[in-house]
Amino acid sequence: MNKQNTHLLFIDESGRSKLSDSGNSLLLTGVVVRADLHDALSSYIVSLKGKSEIPTDRNIHAYDVFEGERVRIGNIPTGYRRLPIARVSEFFERLCFLIEGSDMKVIVLQIDLGHFRSKVELAARRHNVTPKAITNYLRKRGLADIAYEVLARKMILDFSHFLESEDSQGAVVIESRRDDDSAVLDAFLAATDGGRYGNYHTFELWANSGHKRINGITFENKKGLSFGLEVADLFCWGVYNVTFGKEKTYDSAAKNRRIDGRLERVGAIIKPLQIRKIQKISRRTIGRVAEDRVSEFAEALNQYRPNTLSLFGDPTR
């Protein structure tokens, strides 16, 4: 009997995930790579960092290194060290060659928060309160991260389908979001429970497959030194900026050209690796992937009354 391979799914986000955040779009990127290959790649990227004067004791952040051209030092938000442009470019090219020579697959999902925000704004007008009051109420009900939950469920369902097609076992790895990790864990449990999808045969099959084939979920911090999380972050940064336009432009024309070139390079690398093109999650798919949570969201808005605030405290604080 042949031993089954084990594949790891690394997940990273870009954009705004909460209904109270600014911005309307959220991207989730998943990088799928064999576990045995990932161990070797993680060791190799540490060597690449050392050659380019990049700290080897923590994961890189694509925005910082390839756009800000800096690296974080210490644990304080303002703790950064500038990197020589030549070192950044050298590291970027070496990393790109490493990715191109590796066997991996990529899943990119996109969701529009406007679907949920429109319902929040409607409830706010109906009750003559601010949208912030409604979103804080939803946060107390554990629903502020509903868009992220929908994408995380769909990502894990797609991963389960991939494992079935490869006859492989798997595990999910994600960078810890600290207080928000419960939303990811809830999504993982839901996406591996076929009973949640009795009305939707395809997702029921995928969830049952995930229950058999996905062995667990791991939350890593910035010091996890995980090649998969670093590549997922790089791809998320690239896809988000290419899809929605750069969030920031710089006074230096040369710097803008460098960033544009890096984004173009990342886009070219991703294309042959994608299992599908970027999937924009429609309202119909939202209902199918997270029917239970959508129902809870609608019920919470229906149950909202201005005097319910006293049950949860002052939402404006």
N, C-alpha and C positions, 0 to 999 in steps of 0.2 A: 504494500500500500504506500503510495507516495505521500510524503509529508506536505501538508498545506502551507502555502506562504502566509505570512502575516503582513497586512498593509496598515499603515498609520494614516489617519486623516488629521491634518493640521488646519485649524480654523483661525482666521483673523478678520477683523471688521474695519471698515473705513466709512466715514460719514457720521451722521447723528442717529443714535439708536432710540432715544427717549422722546416721547411726545412733547416734553417740555423744552427740548433742545431746538436750536435754530437749524435751518436746513431741512430739506424735504426728502432726501434720498439716503438710503443705507445700502452698503455693499457688504456681502460676506464672501470671502474667498476661501476655498478649501484646496489644500495640496495633498495629494495621495501618493505615498511612496512606500516601498517595501521596507520593513523594519530593519532587516539586515543591511540593506544599502544605506539607510538613514544613519545608522551608527557610524559608518565609514565617512559619510559626507559631513557629519557633525564634527568629527575629528579634523577633517581636511579644512573646513572653513575657519577653524581656530588658527591653523597655520597661515591662511590667507590674511587674517586680521593682523597677526603679528608682523607680517612682512610689510603691511601698510600703516603701521603705527596706530592701529585701532585696538582699543581695549579688548582683551580676550576673555574677560570674566563676566560678560553679560551679552545678551542678544543685541544686535544692531536694530535701530529704528530707521526705516527707509527715508522718512521725511528728514530726520536729523542729518543722516550721512549723505544722502544723494541730492538733497535740495538745500538744507541748511549748511551742508559741508562742515559738520561739527560732530562731536561725540559727547555724550553725557559723562560727567565725572562726579562721583559721589551720589548722594541721594536727594540733594536739594534741587528744586525746579530750575534754578538759575545756574546750576553747575555744568558748564559746557566748556569744551576746548576746541578751538578752531583746528581744522585739518588742512594741510596743504592741498591745493586743487589737484596736483599731480598724483598725490596719494589716493585721493577719492576716486579719480578716474581709473587709476591702476586697479584698485580694489573692485570697482564696479565691473570692469571688463573681465577680471579673473573670476568673479562670482558668476557673471553671465555665461562664461565658457563652462564653468562647473555645472550650472543648471542645464545648459544645452546638452551636455554629455551624460546627463542622468536620466534614468527611467522614472518618470512621474506623470501624473495626470492632474488636471486642474478643473475645479468647479467654481463658477462665479455666479452669484445670485444677487438680484437687485430688487428692492421694494420701495414703493412710494409711501411715505408717512402721511401724505395728504389724505389717503383713504380714511385713516383713523382720526386725523385732526379735524376733518370736516364734520365728523360726528361729535367731536368734543365742542367745536365752535357752535354747532346747532344746539347742543344741550346748554351751553353757556348763555346763548340768546334766550332760550326758552325760560331759563330760571333767573335771567337778569343778573348774572354773575360773570366774572372774568374767566377766560379759558384756563388761566393759571389755577383758579380754584377747582375746576373740574379735573385738571391733570394731577393736582396734588391729591385729590380724592381718589383718583384711579391708582396713584402710587400706593396709597394706603391699602388698596384692594389687591395689590400685587400685579397691576395691569399696565404700568407705565412702560414696560419693556416688551409689549406684545409684538411689535414689529420685529424685534430681534428674535423673539421666540419662534415666530413663523419661519424666518429664514433659517434658524438653527435646526428646526425640525426638518425642513425641506432638504437642507444640506446632509443631514444624517440619513434621511430616507434615500437620497441619491447615492450616498456611500454604501448603504446596505444593498442597493441594486447592483452597484459595481462589484461588491464582494461576491454576490451570487453569480454574476457573470464570470468571475475569475475563479470561482470555487475556493475562496480564500477566507481566512479569519481576519479580524481587524480590531482596532482600538482608535479612540478619538483623543486628540491632544489639543488643548486650547490654552491660550494665555489667560491667566486668572484676571477676572474683572472685579475681584474682591467682593464687595457687598452685593454685586450683581451676579455672582456665580450661580445663585439659586435658579435664576431664569434659564441658564444654560443646562443645568442639571434637570430641570423640569422638562425642557425640550428633548433632552436625551432619553429620558424615561418614556415620554410620549411617543417619540419616533421609533421606539423598539417595542411598542405594545400594539399588536395588530387589532386588539379589541377597540381601539380608538377610531378605526377606519372601516367599520363594518359596512358603511354606505358607499365606500370607494375601494373597489376590489384591488386596483393596482397598488395603492398605498398600503392596503392591508397586507398584501403579499410582501412588499418591501419591508414593512415593519416587522413582520414575522421572520423574515430573513435576517434582519438586524438583530432580533432577539437571539437567534441561534449563532450568529457569526461575530457580533461585536462584543468583545470581552470586557470592555470597561472604558471609562473616561478619566483623563488626567488633566489637572489644572496646574500649569507651570508658571513660575514668575519670570522676571526679566533675566534672571541668572540661570535659567534652565539650559542655556547654550544649545538650543535646538535649531538645527538647520531648517527643518520643516516650518517652524514658526517664523523664522527670518525670511524665508522665501515667500510664505503666505503674506507677510507684511509688505514685502517688496511688490508683489503682484497687486495687492490691494491698493497700495499707493499709486502704482502705475495705472491701473484700470480706472480708478476714481478720477484721477486728473485728466485722463484721455477722454473719458465718457462725459464728464461734466465741466471740463475746462479747468485750468489751473486755478487754485484758490488764491494764489498770490503771485504777483509779478514783481520783478526787482528792477531797481534803477539801472543796474549793470546789464547792458545788452549781451555781453559775453556770458554772464551767468544764466540769463534766460535761454540762450542758445544751448548751453551745457545741459540744462534741465530738460529742455525740449528733446535733445538728442537721447538722453537717458530714458525718458518716457517712451520715445519711439522704439528704442531698443527693447525695453521690457514688453511693449505691446507685440513686437515681432516674435519674441520668445514664447509668449503665452499661447499664441494662436494654434500651433501644432500640438500643444499639450492639452488643450481643452477637450473635455468629454463632449460638451455641447458649447454653443455660443452662449454669451451672457444670457441668463434666464431672468427676465423681468417677471416677477410674481404678480399675476393678475388678481383681481378681486375674487374671481371664481376659484383660483388655486388657493388663495388665502383661506376661503371657506372650507375647502377640501382638506387642506393640510392641518388646519387648526380649528375645526368646527366647534369644539368644546370651548376653546378660549374666546373665539369670536362671540359665541353665545353669552359667555360670562361678561365680556366687554359690553355687549348691548344691554344685558340685564342690569349691570352696574349703572349705566347711564339712565336707564328707566327708573331705577330705584333712588337715584340722586334727588335729594331735597336739600335746600339751604340749611335746614336744621339738622341734617345728618352730620354736619361739620363737627358738632359737639362730640360725636362719637369717636372722632379721629383727631381732635385737636384743631387748632387754627391752621388752615392750609396755606396761609400766606407767610408763615414763619419758616 
